[in-house]
Amino acid sequence: MIFVTDANGQTIYTGNEWETLTGQSIGESLGLGWLDRVHPDDRKVVLDTVEEARKAISQFSIRYRVIRPGGSMVWVAVGCIPSIGPPDYSFIGYLGSLTELAPPSSNSMTAYGNVNTFVPPPSRAEPMAADHLDQIADHLILTNSLIEANGPEAALPGVRYALYQIGLALAARSLRPKTIN
């Protein structure tokens, strides 16, 4: 699932999969509303990691629990890449990806956050997002992290520009009035 934040860390776009995962409407997830679906014991880790990364304008990864409909919990992995906009290369927010993790084999998992690194979550046999922009964003975020880990760094500016353009398209779409079919 893809999401977009502004430079203050406020969510301005959330993929439709969020509502299925948490039972929370997309409208309720905007701003900091999504925190209502983060397990209370994990909120400090999440907020501290996001704030540290935001201050450093850095990519980051977080693992934490979200509350599903009915109150059960599921572990998720989140990775975010800063979006830098032209013309002055200013930080405008994050383009992020959230992946539901397979159920843990034990209860020993804990929430954690890493600033300055984006570790792609393990692949899962789950359906891709139906939305083409969300699919493109997912692939570009993974591409960015793979290049940073061990790829041709000369490709990063092009990938980051593509991430910026997709982030703009997602943000613009989220600002359009919803139509009822």
MARDRENDO-173275 format. One record per atom (N, C-alpha, C): x, y negated, z negated; residue in one letter; residue number from 1. Coordinates in Angstrom, 1 decimal. Example, Ala and Ser with C-alpha at 12.3 -4.5 7.8 and 13.67 -1.06 7.14 Angstrom:
px, py, pz, residuo, num
13.2, 5.7, -7.8, a, 1;
12.3, 4.5, -7.8, a, 1;
13.2, 3.3, -7.8, a, 1;
12.8, 2.2, -7.1, s, 2;
13.7, 1.1, -7.1, s, 2;
12.9, 0.0, -7.9, s, 2;
This chain:
px, py, pz, residuo, num
0.8, 1.2, 0.0, m, 1;
0.0, 0.0, 0.0, m, 1;
0.9, -1.2, 0.0, m, 1;
0.5, -2.2, 0.8, i, 2;
1.3, -3.5, 0.9, i, 2;
0.6, -4.6, 0.1, i, 2;
1.4, -5.5, -0.4, f, 3;
0.9, -6.7, -1.0, f, 3;
1.9, -7.8, -0.8, f, 3;
1.4, -9.0, -0.9, v, 4;
2.2, -10.3, -0.7, v, 4;
2.0, -11.2, -1.8, v, 4;
3.1, -11.8, -2.3, t, 5;
3.0, -12.8, -3.4, t, 5;
3.5, -14.2, -2.8, t, 5;
3.1, -15.2, -3.6, d, 6;
3.7, -16.5, -3.3, d, 6;
5.0, -16.7, -4.1, d, 6;
5.6, -17.8, -4.0, a, 7;
6.9, -18.0, -4.7, a, 7;
6.8, -18.0, -6.2, a, 7;
5.6, -18.2, -6.8, n, 8;
5.4, -18.1, -8.2, n, 8;
5.1, -16.7, -8.7, n, 8;
5.0, -15.8, -7.8, g, 9;
4.7, -14.4, -8.2, g, 9;
3.2, -14.1, -8.2, g, 9;
2.4, -15.0, -7.7, q, 10;
1.0, -14.8, -7.7, q, 10;
0.6, -14.0, -6.4, q, 10;
-0.1, -12.9, -6.6, t, 11;
-0.5, -12.1, -5.4, t, 11;
-1.5, -12.8, -4.6, t, 11;
-1.2, -12.9, -3.3, i, 12;
-2.1, -13.6, -2.3, i, 12;
-2.8, -12.6, -1.3, i, 12;
-2.2, -11.4, -1.3, y, 13;
-2.8, -10.4, -0.4, y, 13;
-2.6, -9.0, -1.0, y, 13;
-3.6, -8.2, -1.0, t, 14;
-3.5, -6.8, -1.5, t, 14;
-4.2, -5.9, -0.5, t, 14;
-3.5, -4.8, -0.2, g, 15;
-4.0, -3.8, 0.8, g, 15;
-5.3, -3.1, 0.2, g, 15;
-6.1, -2.7, 1.1, n, 16;
-7.4, -2.1, 0.7, n, 16;
-7.2, -0.8, -0.2, n, 16;
-6.1, -0.2, -0.1, e, 17;
-5.8, 1.0, -0.9, e, 17;
-5.9, 0.8, -2.4, e, 17;
-5.6, -0.5, -2.8, w, 18;
-5.6, -0.9, -4.2, w, 18;
-7.0, -0.6, -4.9, w, 18;
-8.1, -0.9, -4.2, e, 19;
-9.4, -0.7, -4.7, e, 19;
-9.7, 0.8, -4.9, e, 19;
-9.2, 1.6, -4.0, t, 20;
-9.4, 3.1, -4.1, t, 20;
-8.6, 3.6, -5.3, t, 20;
-7.3, 3.1, -5.4, l, 21;
-6.4, 3.6, -6.4, l, 21;
-6.9, 3.2, -7.8, l, 21;
-7.4, 2.0, -8.0, t, 22;
-7.6, 1.4, -9.3, t, 22;
-9.1, 1.2, -9.7, t, 22;
-9.9, 1.1, -8.6, g, 23;
-11.3, 0.7, -8.9, g, 23;
-11.5, -0.8, -9.0, g, 23;
-10.4, -1.6, -9.0, q, 24;
-10.5, -3.0, -9.0, q, 24;
-10.7, -3.6, -7.6, q, 24;
-11.5, -4.6, -7.5, s, 25;
-11.8, -5.2, -6.2, s, 25;
-10.5, -6.0, -5.7, s, 25;
-10.4, -6.1, -4.5, i, 26;
-9.3, -6.9, -3.9, i, 26;
-9.3, -8.3, -4.5, i, 26;
-10.4, -8.9, -4.6, g, 27;
-10.5, -10.3, -5.1, g, 27;
-10.1, -10.4, -6.5, g, 27;
-10.4, -9.4, -7.3, e, 28;
-10.0, -9.3, -8.7, e, 28;
-8.5, -9.1, -8.9, e, 28;
-7.8, -8.5, -7.9, s, 29;
-6.4, -8.2, -7.9, s, 29;
-5.5, -9.4, -7.6, s, 29;
-6.1, -10.4, -7.0, l, 30;
-5.3, -11.6, -6.6, l, 30;
-4.8, -12.4, -7.8, l, 30;
-3.8, -13.2, -7.6, g, 31;
-3.2, -14.0, -8.7, g, 31;
-2.4, -13.0, -9.6, g, 31;
-2.8, -12.9, -10.8, l, 32;
-2.2, -11.9, -11.7, l, 32;
-3.3, -10.9, -12.2, l, 32;
-4.4, -10.9, -11.5, g, 33;
-5.5, -10.0, -11.9, g, 33;
-5.1, -8.6, -11.8, g, 33;
-4.2, -8.2, -10.9, w, 34;
-3.8, -6.8, -10.8, w, 34;
-3.2, -6.3, -12.1, w, 34;
-2.6, -7.2, -13.0, l, 35;
-2.1, -6.7, -14.3, l, 35;
-3.1, -6.1, -15.2, l, 35;
-4.4, -6.4, -15.0, d, 36;
-5.4, -5.7, -15.8, d, 36;
-5.4, -4.2, -15.5, d, 36;
-4.9, -3.7, -14.4, r, 37;
-4.9, -2.3, -14.1, r, 37;
-3.5, -1.7, -14.4, r, 37;
-2.6, -2.4, -14.9, v, 38;
-1.3, -1.9, -15.3, v, 38;
-1.4, -1.4, -16.8, v, 38;
-0.9, -0.2, -17.1, h, 39;
-1.0, 0.4, -18.4, h, 39;
-0.4, -0.7, -19.4, h, 39;
-1.1, -0.9, -20.5, p, 40;
-0.7, -2.0, -21.5, p, 40;
0.8, -1.8, -22.0, p, 40;
1.2, -0.5, -22.1, d, 41;
2.6, -0.3, -22.6, d, 41;
3.6, -0.6, -21.6, d, 41;
3.2, -0.7, -20.3, d, 42;
4.2, -1.0, -19.2, d, 42;
4.2, -2.4, -18.7, d, 42;
3.3, -3.2, -19.2, r, 43;
3.1, -4.6, -18.7, r, 43;
4.4, -5.5, -18.9, r, 43;
5.0, -5.3, -20.1, k, 44;
6.2, -6.1, -20.4, k, 44;
7.3, -5.8, -19.4, k, 44;
7.6, -4.5, -19.1, v, 45;
8.6, -4.1, -18.2, v, 45;
8.3, -4.7, -16.8, v, 45;
7.1, -4.6, -16.4, v, 46;
6.6, -5.2, -15.1, v, 46;
6.9, -6.7, -15.1, v, 46;
6.3, -7.4, -16.0, l, 47;
6.4, -8.9, -16.0, l, 47;
7.9, -9.3, -16.1, l, 47;
8.7, -8.7, -17.0, d, 48;
10.1, -9.1, -17.2, d, 48;
10.9, -8.9, -15.9, d, 48;
10.6, -7.7, -15.2, t, 49;
11.3, -7.4, -14.0, t, 49;
11.0, -8.4, -12.9, t, 49;
9.7, -8.7, -12.7, v, 50;
9.2, -9.6, -11.7, v, 50;
9.8, -11.0, -12.0, v, 50;
9.8, -11.5, -13.2, e, 51;
10.3, -12.8, -13.5, e, 51;
11.8, -12.9, -13.3, e, 51;
12.5, -11.9, -13.7, e, 52;
14.0, -11.9, -13.5, e, 52;
14.3, -11.9, -12.0, e, 52;
13.6, -11.1, -11.2, a, 53;
13.9, -11.1, -9.8, a, 53;
13.5, -12.4, -9.1, a, 53;
12.3, -13.0, -9.6, r, 54;
11.9, -14.2, -9.0, r, 54;
12.9, -15.3, -9.2, r, 54;
13.4, -15.4, -10.5, k, 55;
14.4, -16.4, -10.8, k, 55;
15.7, -16.3, -9.9, k, 55;
16.1, -15.0, -9.7, a, 56;
17.3, -14.7, -8.9, a, 56;
17.0, -14.7, -7.4, a, 56;
15.7, -14.7, -7.0, i, 57;
15.3, -14.6, -5.6, i, 57;
15.9, -13.3, -5.1, i, 57;
15.6, -12.2, -5.8, s, 58;
16.2, -10.9, -5.5, s, 58;
15.2, -9.8, -5.2, s, 58;
15.6, -8.8, -4.5, q, 59;
14.7, -7.7, -4.3, q, 59;
14.6, -6.9, -5.6, q, 59;
13.6, -6.1, -5.8, f, 60;
13.5, -5.3, -7.0, f, 60;
12.6, -4.1, -6.8, f, 60;
12.8, -3.1, -7.8, s, 61;
12.0, -1.9, -7.8, s, 61;
11.4, -1.8, -9.2, s, 61;
10.2, -1.2, -9.3, i, 62;
9.6, -1.0, -10.7, i, 62;
8.9, 0.3, -10.6, i, 62;
8.9, 1.1, -11.7, r, 63;
8.1, 2.3, -11.8, r, 63;
7.2, 2.1, -13.0, r, 63;
5.9, 2.2, -12.9, y, 64;
5.0, 2.1, -14.0, y, 64;
3.7, 2.8, -13.8, y, 64;
2.8, 2.8, -14.8, r, 65;
1.5, 3.4, -14.7, r, 65;
0.4, 2.4, -14.4, r, 65;
-0.5, 2.9, -13.5, v, 66;
-1.8, 2.1, -13.3, v, 66;
-2.9, 2.9, -13.8, v, 66;
-4.0, 2.1, -14.1, i, 67;
-5.2, 2.7, -14.7, i, 67;
-6.1, 3.0, -13.5, i, 67;
-6.5, 4.2, -13.3, r, 68;
-7.5, 4.6, -12.3, r, 68;
-8.9, 4.5, -12.7, r, 68;
-9.8, 4.5, -11.8, p, 69;
-11.2, 4.5, -12.2, p, 69;
-11.5, 5.7, -13.2, p, 69;
-12.2, 5.4, -14.2, g, 70;
-12.5, 6.4, -15.2, g, 70;
-11.4, 6.5, -16.4, g, 70;
-10.4, 5.7, -16.2, g, 71;
-9.4, 5.5, -17.3, g, 71;
-8.2, 6.4, -17.2, g, 71;
-8.1, 7.3, -16.3, s, 72;
-6.9, 8.2, -16.1, s, 72;
-5.7, 7.3, -15.6, s, 72;
-4.5, 7.8, -15.8, m, 73;
-3.3, 7.1, -15.4, m, 73;
-2.6, 7.8, -14.2, m, 73;
-1.9, 6.9, -13.4, v, 74;
-1.1, 7.5, -12.3, v, 74;
0.2, 6.6, -12.2, v, 74;
1.3, 7.3, -12.0, w, 75;
2.6, 6.6, -11.9, w, 75;
2.7, 6.1, -10.5, w, 75;
3.2, 4.8, -10.3, v, 76;
3.5, 4.2, -9.0, v, 76;
4.9, 3.7, -9.0, v, 76;
5.4, 3.6, -7.8, a, 77;
6.7, 2.9, -7.5, a, 77;
6.4, 1.7, -6.7, a, 77;
7.0, 0.6, -7.1, v, 78;
6.8, -0.7, -6.4, v, 78;
8.2, -1.2, -5.9, v, 78;
8.3, -1.6, -4.7, g, 79;
9.5, -2.2, -4.3, g, 79;
9.2, -3.5, -3.6, g, 79;
10.0, -4.6, -3.8, c, 80;
9.7, -5.9, -3.2, c, 80;
10.9, -6.5, -2.6, c, 80;
10.7, -7.1, -1.5, i, 81;
11.8, -7.8, -0.7, i, 81;
11.4, -9.3, -0.7, i, 81;
12.3, -10.2, -1.1, p, 82;
12.0, -11.6, -1.0, p, 82;
11.8, -12.1, 0.5, p, 82;
10.8, -12.9, 0.6, s, 83;
10.6, -13.5, 1.9, s, 83;
11.1, -14.9, 2.0, s, 83;
12.0, -15.2, 2.9, i, 84;
12.7, -16.4, 3.1, i, 84;
12.2, -17.1, 4.3, i, 84;
11.7, -18.3, 4.2, g, 85;
11.1, -18.9, 5.4, g, 85;
11.9, -20.0, 6.0, g, 85;
11.7, -20.2, 7.3, p, 86;
12.4, -21.3, 8.0, p, 86;
11.7, -22.6, 7.7, p, 86;
12.2, -23.7, 7.9, p, 87;
13.4, -24.0, 8.6, p, 87;
14.6, -24.0, 7.6, p, 87;
14.3, -24.2, 6.3, d, 88;
15.4, -24.4, 5.4, d, 88;
15.8, -23.2, 4.5, d, 88;
15.3, -22.0, 4.9, y, 89;
15.6, -20.7, 4.2, y, 89;
15.1, -20.8, 2.8, y, 89;
14.0, -21.3, 2.5, s, 90;
13.5, -21.4, 1.2, s, 90;
12.7, -20.1, 0.8, s, 90;
12.7, -19.8, -0.4, f, 91;
12.0, -18.6, -0.9, f, 91;
10.5, -18.9, -1.0, f, 91;
9.7, -18.1, -0.3, i, 92;
8.3, -18.3, -0.2, i, 92;
7.4, -17.2, -0.9, i, 92;
8.1, -16.2, -1.4, g, 93;
7.4, -15.1, -2.1, g, 93;
8.0, -13.7, -1.8, g, 93;
7.2, -12.7, -2.0, y, 94;
7.6, -11.3, -1.9, y, 94;
6.6, -10.6, -1.0, y, 94;
7.2, -9.7, -0.2, l, 95;
6.4, -8.7, 0.5, l, 95;
6.8, -7.4, -0.2, l, 95;
5.7, -6.7, -0.7, g, 96;
5.9, -5.5, -1.6, g, 96;
5.2, -4.3, -1.1, g, 96;
5.7, -3.2, -1.5, s, 97;
5.1, -1.9, -1.2, s, 97;
4.8, -1.1, -2.5, s, 97;
3.7, -0.5, -2.7, l, 98;
3.3, 0.3, -3.8, l, 98;
3.0, 1.7, -3.3, l, 98;
3.6, 2.7, -3.9, t, 99;
3.4, 4.1, -3.6, t, 99;
3.0, 4.9, -4.8, t, 99;
1.9, 5.6, -4.7, e, 100;
1.5, 6.5, -5.8, e, 100;
2.5, 7.7, -5.8, e, 100;
3.0, 7.9, -7.0, l, 101;
4.0, 9.1, -7.2, l, 101;
3.2, 10.3, -7.5, l, 101;
3.9, 11.4, -7.1, a, 102;
3.3, 12.7, -7.5, a, 102;
3.2, 12.8, -9.0, a, 102;
2.3, 13.6, -9.5, p, 103;
2.2, 13.7, -11.0, p, 103;
3.5, 14.2, -11.6, p, 103;
3.9, 13.6, -12.7, p, 104;
5.2, 14.1, -13.3, p, 104;
5.0, 15.5, -13.9, p, 104;
6.1, 16.2, -13.9, s, 105;
6.1, 17.6, -14.4, s, 105;
6.1, 17.6, -15.9, s, 105;
6.4, 16.4, -16.5, s, 106;
6.4, 16.3, -18.0, s, 106;
6.0, 14.9, -18.3, s, 106;
5.7, 14.7, -19.6, n, 107;
5.3, 13.3, -20.1, n, 107;
6.5, 12.5, -20.4, n, 107;
7.7, 12.8, -20.0, s, 108;
8.9, 12.1, -20.4, s, 108;
9.2, 10.9, -19.5, s, 108;
8.4, 10.6, -18.5, m, 109;
8.6, 9.5, -17.6, m, 109;
8.4, 8.2, -18.4, m, 109;
9.2, 7.2, -18.1, t, 110;
9.0, 5.9, -18.7, t, 110;
9.0, 4.8, -17.6, t, 110;
8.4, 3.7, -17.9, a, 111;
8.4, 2.5, -17.0, a, 111;
9.8, 1.9, -17.0, a, 111;
10.2, 1.4, -15.8, y, 112;
11.5, 0.8, -15.7, y, 112;
11.5, -0.2, -14.5, y, 112;
12.4, -1.1, -14.6, g, 113;
12.5, -2.1, -13.5, g, 113;
14.0, -2.3, -13.1, g, 113;
14.3, -2.5, -11.8, n, 114;
15.7, -2.7, -11.4, n, 114;
15.6, -4.0, -10.5, n, 114;
16.4, -5.0, -10.9, v, 115;
16.6, -6.2, -10.1, v, 115;
17.8, -6.0, -9.2, v, 115;
17.8, -6.6, -8.1, n, 116;
18.9, -6.6, -7.1, n, 116;
19.0, -5.3, -6.3, n, 116;
18.0, -4.4, -6.5, t, 117;
18.0, -3.1, -5.8, t, 117;
16.6, -2.7, -5.4, t, 117;
16.4, -2.2, -4.3, f, 118;
15.2, -1.6, -3.9, f, 118;
15.4, -0.2, -3.5, f, 118;
14.8, 0.7, -4.3, v, 119;
15.0, 2.1, -4.1, v, 119;
13.6, 2.6, -3.5, v, 119;
13.6, 3.0, -2.2, p, 120;
12.4, 3.5, -1.7, p, 120;
11.9, 4.7, -2.4, p, 120;
10.5, 4.8, -2.7, p, 121;
10.0, 5.9, -3.4, p, 121;
10.1, 7.2, -2.5, p, 121;
10.1, 8.3, -3.2, p, 122;
10.1, 9.6, -2.4, p, 122;
8.9, 9.7, -1.4, p, 122;
9.2, 10.3, -0.3, s, 123;
8.1, 10.4, 0.7, s, 123;
7.0, 11.3, 0.1, s, 123;
5.8, 11.0, 0.5, r, 124;
4.6, 11.8, 0.1, r, 124;
3.8, 12.1, 1.3, r, 124;
3.2, 13.2, 1.3, a, 125;
2.3, 13.6, 2.4, a, 125;
0.9, 13.0, 2.1, a, 125;
0.9, 11.7, 2.3, e, 126;
-0.4, 11.0, 2.1, e, 126;
-0.7, 10.3, 3.4, e, 126;
-1.9, 10.0, 3.6, p, 127;
-2.3, 9.3, 4.9, p, 127;
-1.7, 7.9, 4.9, p, 127;
-1.3, 7.4, 6.0, m, 128;
-0.8, 6.1, 6.2, m, 128;
-2.0, 5.1, 6.1, m, 128;
-1.6, 3.9, 5.7, a, 129;
-2.7, 2.9, 5.7, a, 129;
-3.3, 2.8, 7.1, a, 129;
-4.6, 2.5, 7.1, a, 130;
-5.3, 2.4, 8.4, a, 130;
-5.0, 1.1, 9.1, a, 130;
-4.6, 0.1, 8.3, d, 131;
-4.3, -1.2, 8.8, d, 131;
-3.0, -1.3, 9.5, d, 131;
-2.9, -1.8, 10.7, h, 132;
-1.6, -1.8, 11.5, h, 132;
-0.6, -2.7, 10.9, h, 132;
-1.0, -3.9, 10.3, l, 133;
-0.1, -4.8, 9.7, l, 133;
0.5, -4.2, 8.5, l, 133;
-0.3, -3.5, 7.7, d, 134;
0.2, -2.8, 6.5, d, 134;
1.3, -1.7, 6.9, d, 134;
1.0, -1.0, 7.9, q, 135;
1.9, 0.1, 8.4, q, 135;
3.2, -0.6, 8.8, q, 135;
3.2, -1.7, 9.6, i, 136;
4.4, -2.3, 10.0, i, 136;
5.2, -2.8, 8.8, i, 136;
4.5, -3.4, 7.9, a, 137;
5.2, -3.9, 6.7, a, 137;
5.9, -2.8, 5.9, a, 137;
5.2, -1.7, 5.7, d, 138;
5.7, -0.5, 5.1, d, 138;
7.0, -0.1, 5.7, d, 138;
7.0, 0.0, 7.1, h, 139;
8.2, 0.5, 7.8, h, 139;
9.3, -0.5, 7.7, h, 139;
9.0, -1.8, 7.8, l, 140;
10.0, -2.8, 7.8, l, 140;
10.7, -2.9, 6.4, l, 140;
9.9, -2.7, 5.3, i, 141;
10.5, -2.8, 4.0, i, 141;
11.4, -1.6, 3.8, i, 141;
11.0, -0.4, 4.3, l, 142;
11.9, 0.8, 4.2, l, 142;
13.2, 0.5, 5.0, l, 142;
13.0, 0.0, 6.2, t, 143;
14.1, -0.3, 7.1, t, 143;
15.1, -1.2, 6.4, t, 143;
14.6, -2.3, 5.8, n, 144;
15.4, -3.2, 5.1, n, 144;
16.3, -2.5, 4.0, n, 144;
15.6, -1.7, 3.2, s, 145;
16.3, -1.1, 2.1, s, 145;
17.4, 0.0, 2.7, s, 145;
17.1, 0.7, 3.7, l, 146;
18.0, 1.6, 4.3, l, 146;
19.2, 0.9, 4.9, l, 146;
19.0, -0.2, 5.6, i, 147;
20.1, -1.0, 6.1, i, 147;
21.0, -1.5, 5.0, i, 147;
20.4, -2.0, 3.9, e, 148;
21.2, -2.5, 2.8, e, 148;
22.0, -1.4, 2.2, e, 148;
21.5, -0.2, 2.1, a, 149;
22.1, 0.9, 1.4, a, 149;
23.3, 1.4, 2.2, a, 149;
23.1, 1.5, 3.6, n, 150;
24.2, 2.1, 4.3, n, 150;
24.0, 1.9, 5.8, n, 150;
23.6, 0.7, 6.2, g, 151;
23.3, 0.5, 7.6, g, 151;
24.1, -0.6, 8.2, g, 151;
23.9, -0.9, 9.5, p, 152;
24.5, -2.0, 10.1, p, 152;
24.0, -3.3, 9.6, p, 152;
24.7, -4.0, 8.8, e, 153;
24.2, -5.2, 8.1, e, 153;
23.9, -6.3, 9.2, e, 153;
24.5, -6.2, 10.3, a, 154;
24.1, -7.2, 11.4, a, 154;
22.7, -7.2, 11.8, a, 154;
22.0, -6.1, 11.5, a, 155;
20.6, -6.0, 11.8, a, 155;
19.7, -6.6, 10.8, a, 155;
20.2, -6.9, 9.6, l, 156;
19.4, -7.5, 8.5, l, 156;
18.7, -8.8, 8.8, l, 156;
19.3, -9.8, 9.4, p, 157;
18.6, -11.0, 9.7, p, 157;
17.3, -10.8, 10.6, p, 157;
17.5, -9.9, 11.6, g, 158;
16.3, -9.6, 12.5, g, 158;
15.2, -8.9, 11.7, g, 158;
15.5, -7.9, 10.9, v, 159;
14.5, -7.2, 10.1, v, 159;
13.9, -8.2, 9.1, v, 159;
14.7, -9.1, 8.5, r, 160;
14.1, -10.0, 7.5, r, 160;
13.2, -11.0, 8.2, r, 160;
13.6, -11.4, 9.4, y, 161;
12.7, -12.4, 10.1, y, 161;
11.4, -11.7, 10.5, y, 161;
11.5, -10.4, 10.9, a, 162;
10.2, -9.6, 11.2, a, 162;
9.4, -9.5, 9.9, a, 162;
10.0, -9.2, 8.7, l, 163;
9.3, -9.1, 7.5, l, 163;
8.6, -10.5, 7.2, l, 163;
9.3, -11.6, 7.4, y, 164;
8.7, -12.9, 7.2, y, 164;
7.5, -13.1, 8.1, y, 164;
7.6, -12.7, 9.3, q, 165;
6.4, -12.9, 10.2, q, 165;
5.2, -12.0, 9.8, q, 165;
5.5, -10.8, 9.4, i, 166;
4.4, -9.9, 9.0, i, 166;
3.8, -10.4, 7.7, i, 166;
4.6, -10.9, 6.8, g, 167;
4.1, -11.5, 5.6, g, 167;
3.2, -12.7, 5.8, g, 167;
3.6, -13.6, 6.8, l, 168;
2.7, -14.7, 7.2, l, 168;
1.4, -14.2, 7.7, l, 168;
1.5, -13.2, 8.6, a, 169;
0.2, -12.7, 9.2, a, 169;
-0.7, -12.1, 8.1, a, 169;
-0.1, -11.3, 7.1, l, 170;
-0.9, -10.8, 6.1, l, 170;
-1.5, -11.9, 5.2, l, 170;
-0.7, -12.9, 4.9, a, 171;
-1.2, -14.0, 4.0, a, 171;
-2.3, -14.8, 4.8, a, 171;
-2.1, -15.0, 6.1, a, 172;
-3.1, -15.8, 6.8, a, 172;
-4.4, -15.0, 6.9, a, 172;
-4.3, -13.7, 7.1, r, 173;
-5.5, -12.8, 7.2, r, 173;
-6.3, -12.9, 5.8, r, 173;
-5.5, -12.9, 4.7, s, 174;
-6.2, -12.9, 3.4, s, 174;
-6.9, -14.2, 3.2, s, 174;
-6.6, -15.3, 3.9, l, 175;
-7.2, -16.5, 3.7, l, 175;
-8.5, -16.7, 4.5, l, 175;
-8.6, -15.8, 5.5, r, 176;
-9.8, -15.9, 6.4, r, 176;
-11.1, -15.5, 5.6, r, 176;
-12.2, -16.2, 5.9, p, 177;
-13.4, -15.7, 5.2, p, 177;
-13.8, -14.3, 5.6, p, 177;
-14.3, -13.6, 4.7, k, 178;
-14.7, -12.2, 4.9, k, 178;
-16.1, -12.2, 5.7, k, 178;
-16.2, -11.3, 6.6, t, 179;
-17.5, -11.2, 7.3, t, 179;
-18.1, -9.9, 6.9, t, 179;
-19.4, -9.9, 6.9, i, 180;
-20.2, -8.7, 6.5, i, 180;
-20.8, -8.1, 7.8, i, 180;
-20.5, -6.8, 8.0, n, 181;
-20.9, -6.1, 9.2, n, 181;
-22.3, -5.5, 9.0, n, 181;
